[in-house]
Amino acid sequence: MLYRVLADCLVLVHLAFVVFVVAGGLLVLWCPWLRWIHLPAAAWGALIEFTGWICPLTPWEQALRVQAGQVGYSGGFIEHYILSLLYPQGLTPGVQMVLGILVVGVNVAVYTFVWHRARAS
């Protein structure tokens, strides 16, 4: 039971990290010092998508599920949890590139706005 709860908590942390990677730049508008946390996180998220690597949290969650007596899954976090909702046919390299471009594009737009706002002040 403990391993299952830990695995479920890790999924929530992983999801929060993914949301922070994609939209965390918006928090920088409110709290500018967060850029020092968000920029490396966004870079990591884009790197994972562009290279097709698996985030280290995924095997950790899978190991916890196995220890809980559950069946692990193949692939990565985004493929298993997020893309299974959006794209039931699965993750392809093309979709990964689009996700990486989305991460970079959203954050470039937000940081451009932040930079222009800071220059205007």
KAGI-V320739 format. One record per helix or strand of 2 or more residues. SS is the DSSP state (H for helix, E for strand). FROM is the first residue (numbers start at 1). TO is the last residue. If there is no record, write none. Layout:
BEGIN
SS_FROM_TO / SS_FROM_TO
END
This chain:
BEGIN
H_2_23 / H_25_30 / H_32_51 / H_56_67 / H_77_86 / H_93_120
END
